[in-house]
Amino acid sequence: MQIKSLWTEYRYETAIFIIALALRFIFLGMMSSQMIDSALFSAMADSKTYTTVADYFLGNSAVGETYLVLAGPGYGAFLALFFALFGKSPWPILTVQIILSGLAAVLVCRIGMKLFRNRVICVTAGLVAAVSMTSISLANAILSDTLYFFLLALAVWLFLLGIDSTKWRCFIGTGVMLGLATLVRSVGLLFPVVLIIAYFILVSDTAKRKAMSRMLIVMLSVSFVIPGAWAFRNYVKHDIFTVADSGTLAAKSYLAARILYEHDKSKALVTYRNEMYKPLEVDGIPVDPKELHDDAVTVSRKVFAEYPELFVKVYLKNIYENITMQNTLFPIQMAKYREAYSTWTEYGTWDGKQPLILILTLIGFGLLFWKGQTRGAVFLLLIYLYFAALSGVTFWQGSRVFHPAMLSWALCCGGMVGIASWIIRNKRGK
């Protein structure tokens, strides 16, 4: 009887989880016939960075400290755990990531229910997350994105659960998940601020706000103390107070490089980018992280100060490109289907971009506001704008840079379907 009641209550979430797992495991099976194990650890430049950090944690890499400062410790520690337990095999890692990716799709569904109390919206959003090609590809890659998105989605769900229940453990759990997520990817450092703003939007009752104020302070403290401790470690060891220096280096190697390219265009963009990039090691000897950091800050400040108008233009251009970028990891993972994939992605492509998801997201936002779901829509908009703003410092990363914003755009797509079904039902009723 209990199993039957559980199935009745969670049948949609179970279906979403099964669909997500099936698609990802099918993808894994197809990919495994086209890529050898070693290729999985070098499919993307970031994959090498993370595995080097993992090797460093296990005492097998002399240059890992520089990579550690660049990437942060979270995903490298995750890999190191699997290397220690199973050896340097990608399959246990990818299996766990597939499970986490499936759970993240379920969390998207549950977050939608907390925000909108509408079954069609939340189930549609969960299915969108389950079938997302970017999500499927990233779950099958040695990259930090899947782990980060799971921790982010779990933090948001705990936060909304805490608002409903006013329980300490929910807010403490939110802070812990946010802190761990930031160690995995430093883009999450200021995300707690988004939740603070959302708190004042979602909670209108003054008495309830006052009752939860201490819980919120604790959540915020925990979310900053965890990555702050690591930043202090980097300050003591390298005189750089940072969780990960990837953002600083990206501002130089990508944003500043593109500004110079737009100003001159006497050379190819890739040439400007390569001239800005400094390797993390030279002849096997690690470059001092402080030297890399100071150089990136100096060059970036100089370029931004010299070309302020171009800075704004290029920054906004990067954001648009990252929001509308198609999945570029799939052709690497599925080499046999590269041509078919290229043909398929031509549909809906405009000027090399795929703006369909952006258009559907904007429609979804508009319909949610129109239907009176203002608080939930504003919360999603805050998340969307947060990751959009961060994406402006880089490019050539495919759709993975904007992947965390799936928490917003999947629910907006769900909102569009949910409200459309509501309109149709009402018309039929008349």
N, C-alpha and C positions, 0 to 999 in steps of 0.2 A: 504493500500500500504506500509506503514511504517513497519507494522508487518511482511509482506511478505519479505521485504528487510532484516529485522533483522533476520528472520528465515534462509534466504539464506546465510547470513554472519556467523551466529553462530549456524548452525544446528548441526555441529559435536560436539561443546562444549555442546549444549543442550542434545544431545544423551548421551554423556559421563556422564553428571550430572544426568540424569534420570536413567541410568544403575547403577551408583554408589549408588544413593538413594535407588533404588529398592533392590539391594543386601543387603544393610545395614539394611533396615527396615525388610526385610525377616528374616535376621539373628536375629534382635532384637525380632521379634515375636517368633521365635523358642527358643531363649535363655530365654525369659520371662517365658516359660512353664517349665523351668528346674532349674531356680535360683530364690530364693526369694529376695525381695528388700535388706534386710540386708546383704545377701551374696555378692551382687554387690559392697558393700562398703568395703568388706574384701577379695575379690577374690585374690588380690595381696597384698603383704606387703606394697607396695607404696600407695595403695588405702587408707589404714588406716592412713598413714602419711598425705596425702592430706586432708582427711576429718577432721583429728585432727587440722590441720592448719585452715581449714574453721571454725570449732567450736570455735577456739581461736579468730578469727576475730569477731565472733558474741558474744563473752564473755561467751562461754559455755565450755571452756577447760582450766584447770589450767596449764597443761603441754605443751600447744601448742607452747610456745615460743621456746623451744628446737627443736621441729619438724619444726618450721618456719625457723630457722637458717639452718637446714639440707636441706630443700627442696626449700627454696625461696618462695616469696609471690604470684607469678603469678597465678598458678593453684588453690591454696587455696582460693584466692580472687574470682576467677571465680566460684568455688563451693559455696562460702559464699553468693554470689549474688543470686544464684538459691535457696539456703536454705532459704534466707530471703524472697524471692518472693513466693516460692511454698512449703516450708517445706522440710524436709529431704527425698525427693523422688528422685530416680535416673532417672526417665523417662524424665523429662524436660531437664536434663543435657545431656542424651544420644541422645535425639532428636536433640538438637542443635549441638552436636558433629557430628552426622551423616550428617547434612547439611554442616558443616565446612569441613568434610572429602570429601564430594561430590564436594564442591567448590575447594578444594585442588587438586583434580584430574583434574578439568578444568584448574586450574592454571599451572599444569604440562604441559598440552597441549599448553597453551598460551606461556609458557616459551620456549617450543620446537620450536614454530613458530618464536619467536623472535630470537632464536639462529641459526636456520637452514633454515627458510623460506621453509619448506617442509611439505606438508599436511600429507603425509603418516607417517612420523616420529612423528609428534606431536600428531596425532590422536591415533596412536598405543601406544605411551607413556601414553596418558591420559587414554586409556582403561586398560593398565597394572596397573596404579594407582587405577583405579576404581574397578578392580577385585582382587587386592592384598588381600590375606587372612589375612595378618598381619594388613593391613589398616582397613579391615572390623572388625576384632576382637578388635582393639584398639579404633575404633569409638564407640564400644559398651562396653567400660570399663571405670571405674572411674580412669583414668590415664591421665597424662599430654601430652602424645605423640601427640594426634590428634590436640589439640589446638596449640602446638608448631609447628607442621609441617605446619599447615595452615598459621600461622604468618610468618614462614620462607619462604614458597613458595610465599606469597604475597610480602614479602620484595624483593625477587629476581626478581619477575615480575616487580615491581615498579622500581627497579634498571635498568633493561634492557629497560623499557619504558623511563626512564630518559636519558639513553644514546642516544636513538633515538630522543627524543624530546627536550633535553637539558632544561627541565623545573625544576625550583626550587622545586615545590611541590612534584615532583616524588622522588627527593633525600631526602627531609625532611621526606616524608612518609616512605621511605626505612629505615631511621634512627630510626623513631618511632617504626616501626614494629620489627626491630632488637632488639631494647631496650626492648620492651614488651616481645618478644620471650625469651630473656635472663632471664627475671624475671620468666618466666614459667619454663624454663629449662636452667640451667647455662652452659650447653654444648655450647650454642650459643655465649658465651662471646667474643671469638676471631674470630667469623665468619666474622665480618666486614673487617678483614684483608684479608680474601679470596676475598671479593668484591673489595678491593683496588687493589690487584694483578690482578684480572680479568679485572678491568678497563683499565690497561695498556696493557692487552692482546687484549681486544675487541676493544679498540679505538686506531687506528694507526695514525690518522690525528693529527699532532702536534698542529695546531690552535684550533681544537675542544677540545683537551686535556686541553689546556690553558684556554679556555672559561669555561670549566666545573670544573676547579680545586677548585674554592671556594665552589661550590656546593658539591663537594666530601668531603671537609674539614667539612662542616656543617653536612653532613650525618654522617660522622665518629664521630663528636662531640656529636650529638644527640644520636647515638647508644651506646655511652659509658656513657654519662651523666645519662641516665635513670637508668641503673643498678648500676652505680657508686654511685648514691645518696643512693640506698638501701645498698650497701656495706659500705658506710660511716655510715649509721644508725647502722649496725652490729658492726662496729668498736667502735662507741661511747658506745653502750650498752654492748658489749661482748669482746671488744678488739680483734676482728677478722675482718679484712678487706676482706670480701667475700660476694658474692651475695648469694651463697648457698654452704654449706660445704659437700655436698654429694660426690663430687669428691675426696676430701681429705680422707673421711672415707672409700670410696670404694678402694682407693689405699692401705689402710691398711687391710681392711677386706676381700678383694678379691685378689688383685695383690700380696701383701706381703704374704698373707696366702698361695697362690698357689706356690710361690717361695719356701717357707719352706717345702711345701709338695713335690715338685719336688726334693728338696735336700735330704729329709729323707725318706719319704713314709712309715714310721713306723705306721702311722695312716691314716685314711681315709681323703680325701680332705675336706669333710664336717666338720670333727672334727677340722682341722686347721682353717677353716673359722669361726666356732662357737667360738673357743678360742680367735680369733682376734676381734670378734664382741662385742661391748659394747652396752647394751640397752640404749635407750634415757630416760627411766624413771625406777626407782626402787621403788617398793611398792607405786606407784602413785606419787612419788616425782621426778621431772625432774632433769636430770643430767646437770650440768653446761656445756653449749656449748663450752666454752673456754677450759675446761678440756678435753672434747672429741677431740677437734681440736688439742691441743698440744700433746696429747697421740698419735693420728694418725700420725702426722708429725714426731715425735720422732721415733716411731716404724718403719715407712716406710723408713725413711732415714737410719736407722741402717741396715735393711734387704737389701735394695738396695746397700748400700756400702759394705756389707759383701759378697753378691752374685751377682756381676755385670753381669757376663755372663748368669746366670740363669734369671736375671731380663730381659735381652734382649730376651732370648728364650721364657719365659713365656708371656711376653708382646706381642710378635709376634704371639704366639699360641692363645692367647685370641682374637687377631684381626681376625685371620683366623676363629676361631670358631664362633665369632659374625657375620662375613660376611656370613657364610654358615649355620647358625642356623635356624632350622625350627620353625614355630609358636607353642609355648608351651602354649599360652593362650587359644586357641580353645578348648582343652580337658577339661579345667576348665569351660568354658562357655557352652559347649555342652556335658555334661556328658553322655547323651544317645548315642552319636555317637563317643565316645572315641575310642572304639575298631575299628570301621570302619575307623576312621581318622588315627589311628596307622597303619592299613593295607595299606591304600592309600599312606601314606607318606614313606612307605618302598621303593616305586618305586623312583629311582633317588637318594636314600640314599647310601652314601659310608662312612664307618667308623663312622656311627652315624651323619654324616653331609649331607647337601644337596647343593652340589656345582654348581647345574645347573644355578642358577641366576648369580653366579660369572663368570661362563664360558661364558654365553650369554653376560654379561656386557663387558668382555674382548674382545669378538668378535666384539661387537658393537663399542667399542673404536677403535679397529683396523680398522674397515671399515670406520668409520668417518674420521680418519686420512688419510686413503687411498683415500677417495673420495674428499679430500681437505677441509674438514670441521674442519680445525685445531684449529681455535680460539674457536669455540664452544666446541669442544672435550676437549681441555685443561681446559676450565672453568669447565666442568662436572668432569674432573679428579681431579681438585682442591677440589671440594665439596666432592667427593668420598673419597679422601685421608684424608680430614679434619675429617670426621666422623669415618673413619676407625681408625685413630690415637687415637681419644678419646675413642673408644670402647675397647682399650687394657687394661684399668684399671679394668674391671669388667667381670663377666661371670654369667651364670645361669639366664639370663634375657630373654631368648628366642630371637626371631628376632626383638624385639622392640628396642634394643640398637642401631641397625644399620638402623632403620626405616627412619630417616631423609635423609639418602643417597638415598632413593627412587627417590629423585629429579634428581639424576644422573643415577642410573641403569635403571630406567624406560625409560628415554630418550635414553640411549644406546641400550636397547632392541628395542626401536622404530627406532633407527638409523640402526640397523641390518636389520629390516623388510623393512624400506624405501629404503635402498641401494640394498637389494636383489631384490626388485620389480623393481628398476631402471635397474639392470643388466638384469633381465628377459625381460623387455620391449625392451631394446636395442638389445638383441639377436633375439627377434621376429621381430624387425624392419629390421634386416639384412636378 
